[in-house]
């Protein structure tokens, strides 16, 4: 991230969002809104002195609410660029930060800024969000403080996290002796997401190992439907974890209750024994699934991309064109197109960058000539073609005539078959051409004068 910020050919717009999109491939026009930090970026040195004098304390989003931050804060220690930001929704304007800042970088009068840029290609990498388990209260998450998610456990295990790498029970601050990890929370379920989130199994194995290294005497039990460790070396890693004394129970927990002594009683379906059982734990960790990020939903509306049934961005073809979208010059990578682990996200990002550089390395964009054309005399402006076109390549104008964007059209022919007035044809595959070709196939061409005479007699 630091190298990216220092690269002469890269301009970072952080704390910003895309608000408008227009243009054609090779010349896309983007309007970016830079939200006010109320910090002068040219003056701020990232010393974080201002954050130490803020009297306000609110839950830290980066630490998933386990830690706290002030009204003025740096999002996380490795933030790039490392500038402070003021949350005006909780700020009481005591001006402590302004008085103590040695660089005089605090500016409460800062306003939002609109930046217009023109780009040749776009790569969308909007990431993912965590399954919103707080809304469903599964396993009493949000009710019992000692029921946490994997991301919250990761923040606790981090040396720079809110607990400096130590894991405690949220309720009383004691070290847990028995820990349960529940897999597929919000994934592979008709009540949540039907799909597998791909990375949860390996994340659970990794965090279980880290927890075992920190506290060798802790008893860890992982409840699973299936352990899916498909990538290189992951199955071997799974075997290694089992050898460290971590228990695996094939069964889906159903309910959880709080005991009088503060422990959590977990009821589960013991698949191997075909029985229902229960166990008591000090801490329960939920491996929540991945869902499309809020940014994915927003960019879909702004740019006009298509999404699959799960809400992730759709590619043209999952095998042949996994990074390309229906719009030429717009590519997707990482979890914007579906759940992925880090190696897969990196490889898809490299592929998207390669696609973008290939497009930008040419002065002229090559376009397939097999595209739709509209007979204006026949078109009655019914909008049927416009509704069915997956590429947004055909629009009905004010004159109630369908117009084709030749750069967006992929020649799929859906509009041709849907037109009730037969006003649309594909260039080089027009209906008249097909009729003549069929006539040609059915015609008989005599090979000699005798064959010709025989045909006449018949």
C-alpha positions as CSV (number, residue, x, y, z in Angstrom):
1,X,0.0,0.0,0.0
2,X,2.9,2.4,0.8
3,X,4.4,1.7,-2.6
4,X,1.1,2.4,-4.3
5,X,0.9,5.8,-2.6
6,X,4.4,6.7,-3.7
7,X,4.1,5.5,-7.3
8,X,4.3,8.5,-9.7
9,X,1.6,7.2,-12.0
10,X,-0.9,6.4,-9.3
11,X,-3.3,9.0,-7.9
12,X,-5.1,7.9,-4.7
13,X,-8.6,9.3,-3.9
14,X,-9.3,8.0,-0.4
15,X,-12.3,8.8,1.7
16,X,-14.0,9.4,-1.7
17,X,-16.7,7.8,-3.8
18,X,-17.8,7.7,-7.4
19,X,-21.0,9.7,-7.9
20,X,-21.4,9.9,-11.7
21,X,-20.3,7.9,-14.7
22,X,-20.6,8.5,-18.4
23,X,-18.7,8.2,-21.7
24,X,-17.4,5.5,-24.0
25,X,-14.7,2.8,-23.8
26,X,-11.3,4.5,-23.8
27,X,-12.9,7.8,-22.7
28,X,-14.9,7.2,-19.5
29,X,-15.8,10.3,-17.5
30,X,-15.9,9.8,-13.8
31,X,-17.1,12.3,-11.2
32,X,-15.6,11.7,-7.7
33,X,-16.8,13.2,-4.5
34,X,-14.1,13.7,-1.9
35,X,-15.6,13.8,1.6
36,X,-14.2,16.4,4.0
37,X,-11.7,15.0,6.5
38,X,-11.6,18.4,8.2
39,X,-7.9,17.8,8.0
40,X,-5.5,19.6,5.6
41,X,-3.8,16.6,3.8
42,X,-0.9,18.8,2.8
43,X,-0.1,19.6,6.4
44,X,-1.0,16.4,8.3
45,X,2.0,14.3,9.1
46,X,0.1,11.4,10.6
47,X,1.7,11.8,14.1
48,X,-1.7,11.0,15.7
49,X,-1.0,13.5,18.5
50,X,-4.5,14.9,18.0
51,X,-6.2,11.6,18.6
52,X,-4.7,11.4,22.2
53,X,-6.5,14.6,23.4
54,X,-10.0,13.8,22.1
55,X,-12.5,13.4,25.0
56,X,-15.0,11.5,22.9
57,X,-14.9,7.7,22.9
58,X,-17.0,5.6,20.5
59,X,-16.8,2.0,19.3
60,X,-14.0,1.5,16.7
61,X,-15.5,0.2,13.4
62,X,-12.1,-1.4,12.3
63,X,-12.0,-3.4,15.6
64,X,-15.6,-4.4,15.2
65,X,-16.7,-2.4,18.2
66,X,-14.3,-4.2,20.6
67,X,-11.9,-1.2,20.8
68,X,-12.7,2.5,21.0
69,X,-11.7,5.5,18.9
70,X,-12.1,9.3,19.4
71,X,-14.1,11.7,17.3
72,X,-10.8,12.4,15.5
73,X,-8.9,9.3,14.6
74,X,-6.7,7.4,12.1
75,X,-8.8,4.5,10.7
76,X,-6.1,1.9,11.4
77,X,-2.3,1.9,12.1
78,X,-1.3,0.9,8.5
79,X,-3.8,3.4,6.8
80,X,-2.6,4.8,3.5
81,X,-2.4,7.7,3.3
82,X,-1.9,8.1,7.1
83,X,-4.1,11.1,7.7
84,X,-6.5,11.8,10.6
85,X,-10.2,12.3,10.0
86,X,-12.9,13.9,12.2
87,X,-16.2,12.3,12.7
88,X,-18.5,15.4,12.9
89,X,-21.5,13.2,13.9
90,X,-19.9,12.7,17.4
91,X,-17.5,15.6,17.6
92,X,-18.4,18.2,20.3
93,X,-16.0,20.8,18.7
94,X,-14.0,21.3,21.9
95,X,-11.1,22.2,19.5
96,X,-8.6,20.3,21.6
97,X,-7.2,18.7,18.4
98,X,-6.9,22.0,16.7
99,X,-5.0,23.5,19.6
100,X,-2.6,20.6,20.0
101,X,-1.8,19.9,16.3
102,X,1.8,21.1,15.7
103,X,1.2,21.2,11.9
104,X,-2.0,23.3,12.2
105,X,-3.7,20.7,9.9
106,X,-7.2,20.8,11.5
107,X,-9.7,22.7,9.5
108,X,-13.3,22.6,10.6
109,X,-14.4,24.7,7.6
110,X,-13.4,22.1,5.0
111,X,-16.1,21.2,2.4
112,X,-16.7,18.3,0.1
113,X,-14.8,18.5,-3.2
114,X,-15.9,17.2,-6.6
115,X,-13.2,15.9,-9.0
116,X,-13.7,15.1,-12.6
117,X,-11.4,12.6,-14.3
118,X,-11.3,10.8,-17.7
119,X,-10.0,7.2,-17.8
120,X,-9.6,4.6,-20.5
121,X,-10.5,1.6,-18.4
122,X,-12.0,0.8,-15.0
123,X,-11.3,-2.0,-12.6
124,X,-13.9,-2.6,-9.9
125,X,-12.6,-4.2,-6.7
126,X,-15.3,-3.3,-4.1
127,X,-14.6,-6.3,-1.8
128,X,-17.2,-7.8,0.4
129,X,-19.2,-7.3,3.6
130,X,-19.7,-9.6,6.5
131,X,-23.0,-11.5,6.7
132,X,-25.3,-9.2,8.9
133,X,-25.8,-11.7,11.7
134,X,-26.8,-8.9,14.0
135,X,-30.1,-8.6,12.2
136,X,-31.0,-12.2,12.6
137,X,-29.5,-12.7,16.1
138,X,-28.5,-16.2,15.2
139,X,-26.8,-18.0,18.1
140,X,-27.8,-15.0,20.3
141,X,-25.2,-12.8,18.6
142,X,-25.7,-9.3,20.0
143,X,-27.4,-10.7,23.0
144,X,-24.7,-12.7,24.7
145,X,-21.4,-10.7,24.7
146,X,-19.3,-13.9,24.5
147,X,-20.7,-14.9,21.1
148,X,-18.4,-13.2,18.6
149,X,-17.5,-13.5,14.9
150,X,-14.2,-14.7,13.3
151,X,-13.4,-11.1,12.3
152,X,-13.7,-10.0,15.9
153,X,-11.5,-12.9,17.0
154,X,-8.9,-11.8,14.4
155,X,-8.9,-8.3,15.7
156,X,-8.3,-9.7,19.2
157,X,-5.5,-12.0,18.0
158,X,-3.8,-9.1,16.2
159,X,-0.8,-7.7,18.1
160,X,-2.0,-4.2,17.2
161,X,-5.6,-5.0,17.9
162,X,-7.8,-3.7,20.8
163,X,-6.5,-6.4,23.2
164,X,-2.9,-6.5,21.9
165,X,-3.1,-10.1,20.7
166,X,-4.7,-11.5,23.8
167,X,-8.1,-13.2,23.8
168,X,-10.5,-12.5,26.6
169,X,-14.2,-13.1,27.3
170,X,-16.0,-9.8,26.6
171,X,-18.3,-10.3,29.6
172,X,-15.7,-10.6,32.4
173,X,-12.3,-10.2,30.8
174,X,-11.1,-13.8,31.7
175,X,-9.2,-16.1,29.4
176,X,-11.5,-18.7,27.9
177,X,-10.8,-22.4,28.6
178,X,-13.3,-23.9,26.1
179,X,-13.9,-22.3,22.8
180,X,-16.4,-23.3,20.1
181,X,-16.2,-22.4,16.5
182,X,-19.3,-22.7,14.4
183,X,-18.9,-22.9,10.6
184,X,-21.3,-21.9,7.8
185,X,-23.1,-19.2,9.7
186,X,-25.2,-17.4,7.0
187,X,-23.8,-19.7,4.3
188,X,-25.1,-22.9,2.7
189,X,-28.5,-22.2,4.2
190,X,-32.0,-21.5,2.8
191,X,-32.5,-19.0,5.7
192,X,-29.3,-17.1,4.8
193,X,-27.1,-17.4,1.7
194,X,-27.4,-20.6,-0.4
195,X,-23.8,-20.4,-1.6
196,X,-20.5,-21.4,0.2
197,X,-18.4,-18.4,1.2
198,X,-15.2,-20.4,0.3
199,X,-12.7,-19.0,2.8
200,X,-14.4,-19.6,6.2
201,X,-13.0,-23.1,6.7
202,X,-9.4,-22.0,6.3
203,X,-9.9,-18.8,8.4
204,X,-11.3,-21.0,11.2
205,X,-8.3,-23.4,11.0
206,X,-5.8,-20.5,11.0
207,X,-7.4,-18.7,14.0
208,X,-7.7,-22.0,15.9
209,X,-4.0,-22.5,15.4
210,X,-3.2,-19.0,16.6
211,X,-5.4,-19.4,19.6
212,X,-3.8,-22.7,20.4
213,X,-0.3,-21.2,20.1
214,X,-1.3,-18.3,22.5
215,X,-3.0,-20.6,25.0
216,X,-1.8,-24.2,24.7
217,X,-4.3,-25.4,27.4
218,X,-7.4,-24.1,25.7
219,X,-9.9,-26.7,24.4
220,X,-11.1,-25.8,20.9
221,X,-14.0,-27.5,19.1
222,X,-15.0,-26.8,15.5
223,X,-18.6,-27.6,14.5
224,X,-18.8,-28.1,10.7
225,X,-21.0,-29.4,7.9
226,X,-18.1,-30.1,5.6
227,X,-14.5,-28.8,5.9
228,X,-13.6,-27.4,2.5
229,X,-9.9,-26.9,2.1
230,X,-9.5,-26.9,-1.7
231,X,-6.5,-24.8,-2.5
232,X,-2.8,-25.8,-2.7
233,X,-1.5,-27.0,0.7
234,X,-4.7,-26.4,2.6
235,X,-5.6,-30.1,3.0
236,X,-2.2,-30.7,4.5
237,X,-2.8,-27.7,6.8
238,X,-6.1,-29.3,7.9
239,X,-4.3,-32.5,8.8
240,X,-1.7,-30.5,10.8
241,X,-4.4,-28.7,12.8
242,X,-6.1,-32.0,13.7
243,X,-2.7,-33.2,15.1
244,X,-2.6,-30.3,17.4
245,X,-5.5,-31.6,19.5
246,X,-8.2,-29.4,18.0
247,X,-11.6,-31.2,18.1
248,X,-13.8,-31.5,15.0
249,X,-17.5,-32.4,15.3
250,X,-19.6,-32.9,12.2
251,X,-22.9,-31.4,13.2
252,X,-24.9,-28.2,12.9
253,X,-25.5,-26.4,16.2
254,X,-29.1,-25.3,16.7
255,X,-29.5,-23.2,19.8
256,X,-27.4,-21.6,22.5
257,X,-28.3,-20.7,26.1
258,X,-26.6,-18.8,28.9
259,X,-25.8,-20.9,32.0
260,X,-26.0,-19.4,35.6
261,X,-22.2,-19.6,35.9
262,X,-21.8,-17.5,32.7
263,X,-20.8,-20.3,30.3
264,X,-22.7,-20.9,27.1
265,X,-24.5,-24.2,26.5
266,X,-24.5,-25.1,22.8
267,X,-27.0,-27.7,21.5
268,X,-26.1,-29.4,18.3
269,X,-27.0,-32.2,16.0
270,X,-24.3,-34.9,16.3
271,X,-24.3,-36.2,12.8
272,X,-21.9,-39.1,13.3
273,X,-23.9,-40.5,16.3
274,X,-27.3,-39.5,14.9
275,X,-28.1,-37.8,18.2
276,X,-28.7,-34.4,19.7
277,X,-26.1,-33.4,22.3
278,X,-24.9,-30.3,24.1
279,X,-21.6,-28.9,25.4
280,X,-20.6,-25.9,27.5
281,X,-18.2,-23.2,26.3
282,X,-16.6,-20.0,27.6
283,X,-16.5,-18.4,24.1
284,X,-18.4,-19.1,20.9
285,X,-16.9,-17.9,17.6
286,X,-19.1,-17.7,14.5
287,X,-17.7,-18.1,11.0
288,X,-20.0,-15.7,9.2
289,X,-20.2,-15.7,5.4
290,X,-19.5,-13.2,2.7
291,X,-22.1,-11.0,1.1
292,X,-21.7,-8.3,-1.6
293,X,-20.4,-5.0,-0.2
294,X,-22.4,-1.9,0.0
295,X,-20.0,-0.4,-2.5
296,X,-20.8,-3.1,-4.9
297,X,-24.5,-2.3,-4.8
298,X,-23.8,1.4,-5.2
299,X,-21.3,1.1,-8.2
300,X,-23.8,-1.3,-9.9
301,X,-26.4,1.4,-10.0
302,X,-24.0,4.2,-11.0
303,X,-22.2,2.4,-13.8
304,X,-25.1,0.1,-14.8
305,X,-23.5,-3.3,-14.4
306,X,-25.4,-6.6,-14.0
307,X,-25.4,-8.8,-10.9
308,X,-26.0,-12.5,-10.4
309,X,-28.7,-14.1,-8.2
310,X,-26.4,-13.6,-5.1
311,X,-25.8,-9.9,-5.7
312,X,-22.2,-10.2,-6.8
313,X,-21.2,-8.6,-10.1
314,X,-21.6,-10.8,-13.2
315,X,-18.8,-11.5,-15.6
316,X,-19.4,-12.3,-19.3
317,X,-18.3,-15.9,-18.9
318,X,-17.1,-17.5,-15.7
319,X,-14.4,-19.6,-17.5
320,X,-13.5,-17.7,-20.7
321,X,-13.9,-14.1,-19.6
322,X,-13.9,-14.1,-15.8
323,X,-12.8,-10.5,-15.4
324,X,-14.8,-8.9,-18.3
325,X,-18.2,-7.3,-17.9
326,X,-20.8,-6.5,-20.4
327,X,-19.3,-3.0,-20.8
328,X,-16.0,-2.9,-22.8
329,X,-13.2,-1.5,-20.7
330,X,-14.8,-2.3,-17.3
331,X,-13.3,-5.2,-15.4
332,X,-14.0,-6.8,-12.1
333,X,-11.7,-8.7,-9.6
334,X,-11.6,-9.9,-6.1
335,X,-14.7,-10.4,-4.1
336,X,-16.7,-8.0,-6.2
337,X,-17.6,-11.0,-8.4
338,X,-17.9,-13.6,-5.6
339,X,-16.3,-15.0,-2.4
340,X,-12.5,-15.5,-2.8
341,X,-9.5,-16.0,-0.6
342,X,-6.4,-13.8,-0.8
343,X,-4.4,-15.7,-3.5
344,X,-7.5,-16.0,-5.7
345,X,-8.2,-12.3,-5.3
346,X,-4.6,-11.4,-6.2
347,X,-4.6,-13.5,-9.3
348,X,-8.0,-12.1,-10.5
349,X,-6.6,-8.6,-9.8
350,X,-3.6,-9.3,-12.0
351,X,-5.8,-10.7,-14.7
352,X,-8.0,-7.6,-14.6
353,X,-4.9,-5.3,-14.7
354,X,-3.6,-7.3,-17.7
355,X,-7.0,-6.9,-19.5
356,X,-7.0,-3.2,-18.8
357,X,-3.4,-2.7,-20.0
358,X,-4.1,-4.7,-23.2
359,X,-7.0,-2.4,-24.0
360,X,-5.1,0.8,-23.3
361,X,-2.0,-0.3,-25.3
362,X,-3.9,0.1,-28.6
363,X,-4.8,3.4,-30.2
364,X,-7.9,1.9,-31.8
365,X,-10.5,-0.4,-30.2
366,X,-11.4,-3.4,-32.4
367,X,-15.2,-3.9,-32.4
368,X,-17.1,-6.9,-33.8
369,X,-19.2,-5.7,-36.8
370,X,-22.0,-8.2,-36.1
371,X,-24.2,-5.7,-34.2
372,X,-27.9,-4.9,-34.2
373,X,-29.4,-2.3,-36.5
374,X,-33.0,-0.8,-36.4
375,X,-35.3,-0.1,-39.3
376,X,-36.7,3.3,-38.2
377,X,-39.7,2.9,-40.5
378,X,-40.8,-0.3,-38.7
379,X,-39.9,0.5,-35.1
380,X,-42.9,1.4,-32.9
381,X,-41.0,2.2,-29.7
382,X,-42.4,-0.6,-27.6
383,X,-39.3,-0.7,-25.4
384,X,-39.3,-4.5,-25.4
385,X,-35.7,-4.7,-26.8
386,X,-34.5,-2.1,-24.3
387,X,-35.8,-4.1,-21.4
388,X,-34.3,-7.4,-22.6
389,X,-30.9,-6.2,-23.6
390,X,-28.3,-7.4,-21.0
391,X,-25.7,-4.9,-22.3
392,X,-27.8,-1.7,-22.1
393,X,-26.9,-1.3,-25.8
394,X,-30.3,-0.3,-27.1
395,X,-32.4,2.6,-25.9
396,X,-35.7,4.1,-27.1
397,X,-35.2,7.9,-27.7
398,X,-37.7,10.8,-27.5
399,X,-38.9,10.1,-31.0
400,X,-40.0,6.6,-29.9
401,X,-37.3,4.9,-32.0
402,X,-34.8,2.4,-30.7
403,X,-31.2,3.4,-31.1
404,X,-28.2,1.0,-30.8
405,X,-25.0,1.8,-29.1
406,X,-22.5,0.1,-31.4
407,X,-19.7,0.0,-28.9
408,X,-21.9,-1.8,-26.3
409,X,-23.7,-4.1,-28.6
410,X,-22.4,-7.7,-28.6
411,X,-24.5,-9.1,-31.4
412,X,-26.3,-11.6,-29.1
413,X,-29.6,-11.3,-31.1
414,X,-32.0,-11.1,-28.2
415,X,-33.5,-7.8,-29.4
416,X,-34.0,-9.3,-32.9
417,X,-36.0,-12.2,-31.6
418,X,-38.0,-10.1,-29.2
419,X,-39.1,-7.3,-31.7
420,X,-42.8,-7.7,-32.5
421,X,-42.5,-5.4,-35.5
422,X,-39.4,-7.3,-36.9
423,X,-37.7,-3.9,-37.0
424,X,-34.3,-5.2,-35.8
425,X,-31.7,-7.2,-37.7
426,X,-28.1,-8.2,-37.1
427,X,-25.6,-6.9,-39.6
428,X,-24.2,-9.8,-41.8
429,X,-26.9,-12.0,-40.4
430,X,-30.0,-10.3,-41.7
431,X,-33.2,-12.2,-42.2
432,X,-33.1,-11.7,-46.0
433,X,-29.6,-13.2,-46.0
434,X,-30.8,-16.3,-44.2
435,X,-33.7,-16.7,-46.6
436,X,-31.4,-16.5,-49.6
437,X,-29.0,-18.9,-48.0
438,X,-31.8,-21.4,-47.4
439,X,-32.9,-21.1,-51.0
440,X,-29.3,-21.7,-52.1
441,X,-29.1,-24.8,-50.0
442,X,-32.3,-26.2,-51.5
443,X,-31.5,-25.4,-55.1
444,X,-30.2,-28.2,-57.4
445,X,-27.3,-27.3,-59.7
446,X,-27.0,-29.7,-62.7
447,X,-23.5,-31.1,-63.4
448,X,-24.0,-31.9,-67.2
449,X,-26.3,-31.3,-70.1
450,X,-27.8,-34.7,-69.7
451,X,-28.7,-34.0,-66.0
452,X,-30.1,-30.6,-67.0
453,X,-32.3,-32.3,-69.7
454,X,-33.5,-34.9,-67.2
455,X,-34.5,-32.2,-64.7
456,X,-36.5,-30.5,-67.5
457,X,-38.3,-33.7,-68.4
458,X,-39.2,-34.3,-64.8
